[in-house]
Amino acid sequence: MSRTDFDTLLKAGCHFGHLRRKWNPAMAPYIFMERNGIHIIDLNKTVAKVDEAAEALKQIAKSGKKILFVATKKQAKQIVAEKATSVNMPFVIERWPGGMLTNFPTIRKAVKKMTNIDKLTSDGTYSNLSKREMLQVTRQRAKLEKNLGSIADLTRLPAALFIVDVLKENIAVREANRLGIPVFGIVDTNSDPNPIDFVIPANDDATDSVGAILDAVCGAIAEGLEERKAEKLDQEAKEEDAPKVSKKKSTRARLGKAEEDAINASKAAAFMKDKDEEEA
């Protein structure tokens, strides 16, 4: 069953591309036609690509790995934050910090700094600072929270990136390519699809368009997380049943031994009876 359909994408305006003069020739296979100087994206191909990307993202989520969502453009910020939060995935909606992937340990240090500031607040050290120092620490904490708060739980490199507007987020794309991290991207007609592993040709400027595609892929991620949870429960149930099975086996073993002792005792009694009769 398809994750989305032609009509849903059409209503969301996913088919609207950029002006012809702004197009990237590499997007030609995904363009249906031109109307009033604007390229129209082939939504039949978009539906197929959404299904392909959704299935791949589902498997990544099922394996317990993280998918980093990236969208720093104004139209997509809020919707990406909401959808990523709903499936408990990290996201970047402010400025992309250069070297976030290629220099990940430094980013982790910045996140730890934010944690250390929180500890100062909780253990009472914060209250002993001067007003100026308190103001500096507060501002630093707010800045870190704004830029890195959404990736505080990202303790290792993500397994994949989902990017809205791959042209604007070209630094993130290059870093992911360099590290061999697969990139899923909503690619408009003005962008180059070649560096993207899973291309979703669609309008990346309209909130409704981005939302329609995120509904499909986040739904798939949620399914992957549920299946992982179900598999864990099954595994735990099997582990709980395992001792019971071994206990039953040991009980059977004890019963077998008792029966064997009874048989041996009866044989011994019969032998002694025969011996007494012979002596008599």
Secondary structure by P-SEA (a helix, b strand, c coil): cccccaaaaaaaccccccccccccccccccccccccccccccaaaaaaaaaaaaaaaaaaaaabbbbbbbbcccccaaaaaaaaaaabbbbbccccccccccaaaaaaaaaaaaaaaaaaaaacccccccaaaaaaaaaaaaaaaacccccccccccccbbbbcccccaaaaaaaaaaacbbbbbbccccccccccccccccccccaaaaaaaaaaaaaaaaaaaaaaaaaaaaaaaaaaaaaaaaaaaaaaaaaaaaaaaaaaaaaaaaaaaaaaaaac
